[in-house]
Amino acid sequence: MSGADNVVWLGTPAFPEAARAALADTRLRANLRRATGTIRDRRLAVAAELEDWEELRETAATIKRRTLRHLDHHLLRLEKAVTAAGGVVHWASDAVDANRIVTALVKATGGGDIENHEVVKVKSMATQEIGLNEALADAGIRAYETDLAELIVQLGGDRPSHILVPAIHRGRSEIREIFRREMGEWGRPAPEDLTDDPRDLAEAARLHLREKFLRAKVAVSGANFAAADTGTVAVVESEGNGRMCLTLPETLITVMGIEKVLPSFADLDVFLQLLPRSSTGERMNPYTSLWTGVTEGDGPRNFHLVLLDNGRTATLADEVGRQALACIRCSACLNVCPVYERTGGHAYGSVYPGPIGAVLTPQLVGVENAASLPFASTLCGACYDACPVKINIPEVLVHLRAEAVEAKRRDRLLPTSEGLAMKAAGAVLGSPRRLAAVQRLAAVGARLVARDGRIGALPGPFARWSGTRDTPVPTRESLRAWWRRTRPPRSEDSSTTAQGEERR
Amino acid sequence: MNGREIVLSAIRGALSGVPGSERPDDPPHSHGRRADHAGPDVVGLFAERAAEYRATVVRVPAADAAAAVGRALARTGARSLVVPPGLPADLVPEGPWSLLTDVPPLTVGQLDAADAVVTTVATAIAVTGTVALDHGPGQGRRVLTLLPDQHICVVRADQIAPDVPEALRLLDPYRPLTLISGPSATSDIELDRVEGVHGPRTLDIVVVGEA
């Protein structure tokens, strides 16, 4: 997989390679199984409390799809409302643009000493997507992640593994080591007697970050929602680090994907019911902050809203794939996905892992730059059932698989191996006689290479298929052969039909 | 072209398949309550759900409000109490704590050193056990309820909305708004819930009066 310059971090091995390593990590798999299982159960319990859950999902899906169909209209309303409330709106067509805008804004806060070369950040997928921290570092500005899990990831020089709980792949003793080793490099060191009790670790993070919050002049946030009619922006969180970032600094810069806009403040009621329940399995997250521009005497004096495209308009242009932009980043699809549960987030090589990552990332970066991701799925459909905004992820996956094959064909100007295989399969499946012959051959051949009822690695052209899955051995006798043997034809009808098919 | 024009024209290009006759609010959809999630005992449900979020909830008659605030302070051993402008005087308890008023505004250092803050609320939500602040009189600037380690919220029973839609209708979107459900919490380390990462570690809710 080659890298794409609008999204950080694609360029690690393609999914099948990366997944192989993850699958071999038994502790990772145990952590993931426990985490996803726990959140999954909680989500089901709190969703079941609302008897109109399905109606809420339907309403949310309608609002999102409708908003996307008139996105320019709603963004212009949002711009007007935010400006009227004392904010400044910026438009960024890609990552480079957005990073340039944010860097310039941070630098413009001026002054000259340390405060002006650092920002505090509340966890934001959009800024991870554009590699903002790296871009700020290049400009000599240190960005501090303040969400506990993001802090663990940042101090560990690591990548997030989950949308909601980015450090889910780390155990408590690892976290203790990271804190002891790295905190001193970034600010207040970890206490000498730090244990691996989560309570102790959280306290160390509190002390480490508190001094940063109290002196910060600039904060960067994402946005969960923005209401076009009032210009109100919403951030949901649990720890209070969001409130710190949104309240204490003089300047607040919010980077928001253009798809996050909602037509009205009243629409929030639907999403504030769906998001926490789908995400953490809570009735409500501990803190939701809503603000409209700037307020005299309370909170930041300057508010900048950066509206980010970065591949979203290309996604919008695809009438099937567009629905992925309805995503509210709840992570419910990750927690129900049998593939994610076994590989974890890193294997996806993207800021957006799991089923939503498999449909969103290839669209944001161009399917040719993430060609393995649409195949990182069993198409079981659990993600579609879980999605609070009813994104038909399997439908988009299949659509993108076709695009990936098409891109490969264009690229090589030759039939792809998939194309050849499908052509051969078409010829075989089109003729009962050929099918029967192939089935007989396969049953014999498979038995020769199988071990314990499974077919492992095969040589030659079959290697890429067999290398990524365990294939069960075909039965000795096909259904058709069994049928013929046990139920001899009663009349001429069946053989006539078969011959008719054969001739066609 | 500047960024704005580039993005807008890309959006319009992407949406060329949307018929020009389609209006942004077609088809209309209704807002508001779709089903009753709260039941008849709104106040009781609020108290129960807020307590499930590990807030300490007490229900008292109006005359006992200040005393209930005092008991919450005594429980944590708070020595200083921040009192926002506009807080009704009959909610401020007598006791061995110093009172800090935010006029003129306290510094972040002073607030960080303060032990507790007492506020009223704009509304509350029964189904989710949430209190909502619009930072008007009696609630103070946002930072007042953020830095001290104990937040005591006085909620009148008649302020409690059954559910999220009703509460949002009561709130003014042009004010800064903070919805609070329990104390600050994280589950980032092996999904073990820990209270009090950055926000107040202790949330006390005093529900005043009858429903």
Interface residues (C-beta under 8 A of the other chain):
Chain A: N31 R34 A35 T38 I39 E49 L50 E51 D52 E55 L56 T59 T62 I63 R66 T67 R69 H70 L71 D72 H73 H74 L75 L76 A85 H90 W91 A92 S93 D97 I101 T146 D147 L148 A149 I152 V165 P166 A167 I168 G171 R172 I175 P198 R199 L201 A202 A205 R206 L209 R210 F213 L214 A227 T230 T232 S238 E239 G240 N241 R243 M244 L246 T247 L248 I258 P263 F265 A266 D267 L268 D269 L272 Q273 T280 E282 R283 M284 N285 P286 Y287 T288 S289 L290 W291 T292 T295 G297 D298 G299 L307 D309 T313 A314 L316 A317 E319
Chain B: N2 G3 R4 I6 V7 L8 A10 I11 R12 G13 A14 L15 G17 V18 E22 P24 D25 D26 H29 H31 G32 R34 A35 H37 R49 Y53 P105 V108 G109 D112 I125 V127 T128 G129 T130 H135 R141 R142 V143 L146 V164 P165 L168 R169 P173 Y174 R175 P176 L177 T178 L179 I180 S181 G182 P183 S184 A185 T186 S187 D188 I189 E190 L191 D192 V194 G196 V197 H198 G199 P200
